[in-house]
Amino acid sequence: MEAISGDAFVEVVTTVFVLSTMFSMGLKLSVTQLFGALRDRRLLTKSLVVNLVAVPVVAYLLLRTVPISPVYATGFLLLAVSPGAPFGPKFAEISDSDIAFASGLMAILCLLSAVTIPVTLVVLAPGDVVVDPVAIGRMVLRIQLVPLLAGLAVSHLRAPLGNRLYPPIQRLSDVSFVGLILLLVVVYGDSMVSLVGSGILGLSAVAVGVFLVLGYAFGGPIRERREVLATTTTARNAAIALFIATAGFSSPDVLTVVLAFSFVSVVGAGALAGVWRNRPHDWNQ
């Protein structure tokens, strides 16, 4: 019997993590939250512009300032073009901000990403990196969009069933995430160490700072929504980026950079959400 390779094991665990994460997101999401994010069209438009256009362009421009290998640049761009992080509502909860807006925006970004991720990668990826937009679009559709919509359908049509399913599915997501991190350290530990001195970690820190400022600046007059857009814009969707990196690119360095960049972005957004937690509210601005 042929042994399963480390790369294949990583792909299996990543698939379980993404599927369970997206399905649990759908189970937790309500149609009211989804349509609530659509009501303020001006804020929604700015949110889409900053997440789908401004962040990828900033990432591309930052890569032009530092000599980074094409493989590292691909991993950096892959996370930057992946919006709709499942961490968004959690950061809104931590900062005591607008959780409903965070949940609705997260869902809308996930829905649009089936088109925006492959298109943006084709436009911005280094010239010597081959990107198959159709294959990547199918990946996003199959691994992110379908389970998200399935969870939303169950939540809307069979709310009691959705309430029962959510805790075990969310636990599976949490456990598979921890397992994936440990597995990545074991399989790609040497590659992660090689990032030190490459410039990618410093570039990630600069990108996180710029993303935070962009999100906050585009977030409108209500501070609780500015905070949501800042943290949602910063914490990119590592779940789908990790899956594309493992299934769509042969080099493990792409996945390594996605992991490192996502760690910096989540820590930055989470720390700021904690700082904002005790500030006074201004819901009626």
Secondary structure, 3 states (H helix, E strand, C coil): CCCCCHHHHHHHHHHHHHHHHHHHHHHHCCHHHHHHHHHCHHHHHHHHHHHHHHHHHHHHHHHHHCCCCHHHHHHHHHHHCCCCCCHHHHHHHHCCCCHHHHHHHHHHHHHHHHHHHHHHHHHHCCCCCCCCHHHHHHHHHHHHHHHHHHHHHHHHHCHHHHHHHHHHHHHHHHHHHHHHHHHHHHHHHHHHHCCCCCCHHHHHHHHHHHHHHHHHHHCCCCHHHHHHHHHHHHCCCHHHHHHHHHHHCCCHHHHHHHHHHHHHHHHHHHHHHHHHCCCCCCCCC
